[in-house]
Amino acid sequence: MKPGIQLRQSQTLSLTPQLQQAIRLLQLSQLELAAELRELAEANPLIELDGMDGEEGGEAEAAGEAPEPSGNEESVEPAEDIEQWDEHSPQVQEWAKSSHASDDDDAPEAQDAAPEGLNQHLQWQANLSGFSAREHVIAMAIIDALDEDGYLREGLDPVLAALQTLESPAGKDEVEAVRLRVQHFDPTGVASLDLGDCLAAQLEQLDPATEGRELARRMVASELDLLAKRDFGRLARKMSAAEDDVATAAALIRTLDPRPGSAFDPAPAEYIAPDAYAIKMGGRWRVSLSPDCQPRLAINQHYCSLIARAQRGDAAWLRGQLQEARWLMKSLEARADTLFKVASAIVRTQSAFLDFGPEAMKPLVMRELAEELGMHESTISRVTTRKYLHTPRGTFEFKHFFSSSVATEDGGSASATAIQAMIRKLVDGENPRKPLSDQTLTQELNERGIRVARRTVAKYREQMRIPSSSERLRAH
């Protein structure tokens, strides 16, 4: 074949750095966005982030007043059709009328001491337990090997390995003897090897006259599986005991703590800042963005003035930084506009949920919302991840309002979320002595015009962590 040169014309889509930045900002949560903007402001001297640069701006923000932009700054203001409310807005404060604030709002908040960890709590007890120097070293190795629930999940091998540095390495029996003593520290059951060992240690600490104690010790030693299934009939036969006695022993076991170490080292509370608010005003649901969704940025005019006087290389660099700052502002405007459009579409579609609750949730999938707004489905996915809408019924992630549809007898459809709410309502109102089976729940839904299979009802019930009818019956 003779070589040659051909000219072809084609169209391709390429992601410019500006588009990549806009996509990245769109998928960030509020906290991540704040961190991202701080990093960009520190790297780019042309960017001024309101409340970060200069004491005057910080003082104005602290006083509850937005600092007035000087004539030398370009300020990015919200789009005119995007309202912005926050926790200080009159509309939002109406929701707080039922809450009881402190009489002294100006009093400083009490600062809690740092919570004591499980290791520190156990080490303190080991120091007072009369251990010999060698036993104390072993106890410290055991405590260091505990997981967050207080268990030695991997057995004694890690402890024995850690003690190999002793002049005379500790044997398994010696470590086991110390472990049994640690096991009776507070909380009782720490340093256990498994669940049965943990529960047995707690039962051992009870008064021998406690009703059901001995039978409970036998049950946790060999029949944890049947106990978890609440199969009191088989337990009674295996234990050669009356079913009432088994029920008493099971009730005693339920008072024990299967995770004795979980009360320590609590995870810090995570607070969610709403990205948008939905409030009903004048009979209509209205949406407003939180001000944090579009932080105020400004161009530093001092550095802008240096561009004309700087040398060629420095001027080119400053012009590049100025262009990046302007791109960032446009990206933030686009992010706020997209958030507002998606939040408004969700509120418009799910207004019945806001009025009547989960049973009125309508079917909604991202593809439908993308077609309605003229956006790509991936954009909807990004903008609904870790973004939260505050409503009178609570604060929900945007994704909460999406659910698949199930056909109804009249040719319409119901959302999976609404069906789950119906199942929950039926179970909550059932006779405890005659729980509704999955088949009965299916029939109840069919009578309400919801065509759904029994296996679908069972799947939804399991997703909501509702036990089966037999398990609910045994629980009562």
Buried (B, 14 or more C-beta within 10 A) or exposed (E): EEEEEEEEEEEEEEEEEBEEBBBBBBBBBBBEBBEBBEEBBEEBBBBBBBBBBEEEBBEBBEEEEBBEBEEEBBBBEBEEEBBBBBEEBEBBEEBEEEEEEEEEEEEEEEEEEEEEBBBEBBBEBBEEBEBEEBBBBBBBBBBEBBEEBBBBEEEBEBBBEBBEEEEEEBEEEBBBEBBEBBBBBEBBBBBBBEBBBBBBBBBBEBEEEEEBBEBBBBBBEEBBEBBEBBBBEEBBEBBEBEBEBBBBBBEBBEEBBBBBBBEBBEEEEEEBBBBBBBBBEEEEBBBBBBBBBBBBBBBBBEBBEBBEEBEEEEBEEBBEBBEBBBBBBBBBBEBBBBBBBBBBBBBEBBBEBBEEEBBBBBBBBBEBBBEBBEBEBEBBBBBBBBBBBBBEEEBBBBBBBBBEBBEBEEEEBBBBBBBBBBBBEBBEEBEEEEBBBBEBBBBBBEEEEBBBEBEBBBBBBEEEEBBBBEEBBBEE
